Amino acid sequence: CGPVEVYVEGDLDKLRTSSSVFLTIHDVGSSYNSWVNFTSHEDMKEVKDRSLFLHVCMPGHQAEEEDLSPDYMFPSMQMLGMNLVTVLDQLQISRVMVLGDGAGANIASRFAMCHPSRVHGVVLINCNPEKGGSAILNMFKGGRKDSKGEEMHKLNMKNVAKYEESYRKRDEIISILATKMKTETLLLTGAKSRNIKGSEDVHRQIRTGICSIIRLEDVDNVLEEAEEKAADAIILFCQGVGLVPTVQRKISRKMSNTTKEINEEGDDTKLNMTRKVSMEQYDIPNLRRLSLTSHNI
């Protein structure tokens, strides 16, 4: 199906063997930048500074990308779910935490079911497990806007239409979740999202004990409208499966700052300042682009 662009955020050589590796998959009408913007939120800074993020960019979904070939067949949801493991193989990465939004959540579900040994867990945002139906492309007119009304992704809408068509033609996975999904799963859904029922259906189907759901009130797009709550939930979920154990959630940071303000002893102040400096000096990763080609992708 051609090459896949992967944007690497972090030190690949240093962190590829660590446990804190994340694979992100974006929604229809969005791009990998939606995940880059989320990981750049202040509440995700500690996670980003200690982790490796692999942001999958769907074919033709870079800003102002040229048209895909007219005869290009966009891969199906199932094909993407099965074959994105080639990204891990080529980069020599053993396991990842998979983060998927919308159509990306559907792909992430399939990835986790096809390759449970390569996944620490999976975070599914506004996931719809049912068979594809009506078109959703009319939601996006030339460029998706964030919650502040600012244009985020100057996408080629002809290419977006191919991704949307693949998503619309997807087969259902609801009937196999109970037997096939064996991975720790976190569902995040906005109460205003059209996919809230789908997320609730997923929660009912997956075996009790490995799946949790969080419904966010007055929210549609979780990554844009509820960054703080999403970051807190994802960090807590990751720590539950043994990842990023030293990262402080926002509530912990607030408590730490309060303790520092109350503490008037010089030695204790020096200790807190030393921790702050060491954190600021931590190696901040850069974002770089890789093009991966395989007959399986």
C-alpha atoms as one frame of an Amber mdcrd trajectory, in Angstrom:
protein
   0.000   0.000   0.000   3.014   2.287  -0.173   5.081   4.178   2.376   3.976
   5.400   5.778   5.313   8.617   7.270   6.181   8.430  10.960   7.165  11.518
  12.922   9.505  10.637  15.763   9.368  12.773  18.889  12.225  11.884  21.219
  15.645  10.275  21.069  15.099   7.144  18.964  18.532   5.638  19.588  18.361
   6.230  23.341  14.712   5.361  24.007  13.809   2.615  21.517  14.620  -0.032
  24.148  12.767   1.727  26.973   9.250   0.846  28.048   7.955   4.376  27.452
   7.267   4.268  23.728   3.964   5.553  22.350   2.382   4.997  18.926  -0.259
   7.594  17.987  -2.873   7.350  15.235  -4.908  10.380  14.185  -8.545  10.805
  13.168 -10.178  11.565   9.819  -9.973  15.294   9.099  -6.959  15.628  11.367
  -3.241  14.900  11.123  -0.382  13.736  13.300  -0.159  17.348  14.490  -3.242
  16.831  16.647  -1.178  14.420  18.761   1.920  16.643  18.627  -0.176  19.532
  19.944  -1.518  17.320  22.723   1.898  16.038  23.804   3.106  19.653  23.843
   0.525  20.566  26.486   2.151  21.496  29.792   0.515  18.559  31.575   2.205
  16.139  29.156   5.662  17.730  29.338   7.161  15.259  31.804   5.832  12.313
  29.796   7.158  13.744  26.531  10.574  14.493  28.025  10.968  10.874  29.191
   9.356   9.032  26.285   9.529   8.262  22.605   6.476   9.148  20.522   5.890
   7.681  17.070   3.233   9.764  15.343   1.754   7.928  12.362   0.792  10.225
   9.485  -1.802   8.696   7.175  -0.944   8.778   3.447  -1.392  12.250   1.976
  -2.102  13.873   5.336   0.768  16.292   5.673   0.004  19.994   5.464  -0.665
  21.156   1.897   0.156  17.676   0.551  -0.265  17.006  -3.174  -3.099  14.772
  -4.370  -2.630  11.056  -3.955  -2.608   9.163  -7.220  -6.149   8.657  -8.621
  -5.611   4.884  -8.628  -4.176   4.835  -5.098  -6.086   2.415  -2.897  -6.168
   3.710   0.664  -5.565   0.793   3.056  -8.531  -0.569   4.973  -8.879  -0.180
   8.731  -8.075  -3.862   9.170  -5.012  -3.682   6.927  -3.681  -0.720   8.882
  -4.379  -2.447  12.191  -2.526  -5.548  11.075   0.422  -4.010   9.286   1.406
  -0.947  11.284   3.433  -3.405  13.363   6.004  -3.088  10.577   6.790   0.353
  11.987   7.869  -1.293  15.249   9.821  -3.971  13.420  11.759  -1.521  11.265
  12.559   0.743  14.212  13.452  -2.272  16.406  10.882  -1.452  19.062   9.390
  -4.322  21.033   6.263  -2.854  22.664   4.278   0.372  22.634   1.400   2.131
  24.301  -1.062   2.847  21.478  -3.085   6.075  21.433  -5.874   6.407  18.858
  -8.423   9.138  18.180 -11.658   8.568  16.228 -10.807   6.510  13.166  -7.356
   6.144  14.713  -8.990   4.513  17.746 -10.640   1.957  15.485  -7.239   1.176
  13.950  -5.628   1.077  17.406  -8.218  -1.483  18.557  -7.414  -3.735  15.618
  -3.674  -3.303  16.224  -4.064  -4.379  19.857  -6.145  -7.420  18.927  -3.756
  -8.484  16.150  -0.545  -7.918  18.141  -1.263  -8.199  21.885   2.358  -9.092
  22.681   3.545  -5.799  21.153   1.218  -3.589  23.201   1.433  -2.377  26.819
  -2.067  -0.967  26.582  -4.349   1.044  24.342  -6.098   4.394  24.790  -9.179
   4.759  22.586 -10.686   8.222  22.188 -14.228   8.436  20.778 -14.002   4.917
  19.366 -16.737   3.520  17.120 -16.604  -0.301  16.793 -19.626  -0.650  14.528
 -19.736  -1.177  10.787 -19.169   2.007   8.798 -22.151   4.057   7.739 -22.878
   7.607   6.658 -20.210   9.984   5.446 -18.554  12.278   7.970 -16.422  14.354
   5.607 -18.885  17.249   5.597 -17.675  17.979   9.127 -14.427  19.311   7.681
 -14.421  22.193   5.214 -10.936  22.685   3.850  -9.153  22.679   7.198 -10.022
  21.526  10.669 -10.352  24.204  13.352  -9.470  23.811  16.989 -11.636  24.769
  19.950 -10.497  28.383  19.585 -11.584  28.533  15.953  -8.015  28.578  14.660
  -7.075  26.458  11.665  -4.910  23.527  12.766  -4.403  21.352   9.740  -4.250
  22.665   6.171  -5.093  19.306   4.679  -5.653  18.199   1.128  -9.340  17.330
   1.306  -9.123  14.924  -1.646  -6.689  12.851   0.383  -8.794  13.201   3.519
 -11.736  11.857   1.492  -9.797   8.657   0.797  -9.155   8.111   4.508 -12.798
   8.911   5.244 -13.968   6.425   2.619 -11.776   3.693   4.087 -13.180   4.420
   7.551 -16.742   4.458   6.225 -16.216   1.037   4.582 -14.852  -0.562   7.746
 -16.230  -3.838   9.029 -17.471  -4.085  12.600 -15.285  -5.264  15.462 -17.882
  -5.203  18.237 -18.553  -8.940  17.906 -14.918  -9.957  18.463 -13.895  -7.608
  21.286 -14.967 -10.017  24.029 -12.688 -12.799  22.788  -9.909 -10.947  20.964
  -9.174  -7.879  23.083  -6.745  -8.998  25.777  -4.964  -5.683  26.305  -5.449
  -3.143  29.093  -7.780  -0.537  27.622  -8.755   3.031  28.512 -11.752   4.591
  26.772 -12.072   8.376  26.708 -15.205   9.860  25.195 -16.804  13.268  25.075
 -20.412  13.420  26.233 -21.188  15.484  23.125 -19.403  13.109  20.747 -21.393
  11.198  18.173 -19.293   8.170  19.176 -20.208   8.080  22.864 -22.521   5.093
  22.323 -19.750   3.271  20.463 -17.343   3.819  23.350 -19.927   2.543  25.818
 -20.517  -0.527  23.631 -16.781  -1.242  23.601 -16.707  -0.987  27.389 -19.529
  -3.493  27.735 -17.886  -5.998  25.400 -14.313  -6.058  26.706 -13.645  -8.420
  29.584 -14.274  -6.913  33.014 -11.086  -5.873  34.775  -9.035  -4.761  31.781
 -11.183  -1.900  30.464 -12.155   1.453  31.960 -14.176   4.314  30.515 -14.150
   8.032  31.282 -16.946  10.257  29.974 -16.084  13.941  29.750 -19.050  16.275
  30.163 -19.640  19.136  27.710 -16.878  17.810  25.433 -16.859  16.613  21.830
 -13.224  16.623  20.699 -11.264  15.305  23.678  -7.772  16.224  22.453  -8.737
  19.842  21.791 -11.330  20.578  24.461 -10.150  18.571  27.465  -6.363  18.363
  27.282  -5.822  18.524  31.045  -8.336  15.808  31.883  -7.121  13.606  29.017
  -3.481  14.021  30.063  -4.279  13.177  33.683  -6.250  10.066  32.677  -3.583
   8.846  30.258  -0.753   9.333  32.767  -2.672   7.465  35.480  -3.499   4.659
  33.029   0.137   4.368  31.913   1.340   4.226  35.500  -1.202   1.477  36.152
   0.597  -0.718  33.607   4.058   0.223  34.866   5.002   3.068  32.511   6.327
   6.557  33.388   6.288   5.797  37.151   8.127   8.992  38.175   5.912  11.407
  36.232   3.802  13.613  38.475   0.161  14.148  37.607  -1.157  17.676  37.856
  -2.708  17.150  41.291   0.626  15.805  42.594   2.499  18.792  41.169   0.084
  21.174  42.862   0.609  19.424  46.183   4.378  19.551  45.710   4.286  23.279
  44.910   2.092  23.955  47.934   4.561  22.108  50.167   7.395  24.149  48.735
   5.596  27.424  49.425   4.854  26.429  53.017   8.367  25.170  53.654  10.533
  27.983  54.994  13.596  25.922  55.856  16.634  26.695  53.689  17.794  23.106
  53.245  14.374  21.942  52.106  14.097  24.852  49.675  17.476  23.951  48.200
  16.328  20.344  47.775  13.178  21.380  45.913  15.138  23.811  43.711  17.657
  21.086  42.865  14.835  18.842  41.679  13.424  21.688  39.579  16.755  22.428
  37.897  17.391  18.768  37.132  13.979  18.534  35.499  14.592  21.631  33.385
  17.928  20.270  32.254  16.346  17.029  31.105  16.971  16.359  27.431  13.955
  17.688  25.492  13.313  15.602  22.371  13.001  16.969  18.858  10.471  16.016
  16.210  11.850  14.397  13.086  10.317  12.639  10.124  10.925   9.069   8.976
   9.598   7.459   5.823   9.094   3.726   6.246   8.391   1.514   3.270   7.354
  -2.130   3.346   5.406  -4.470   1.128   3.149  -5.002   4.128   2.200  -1.345
   4.517
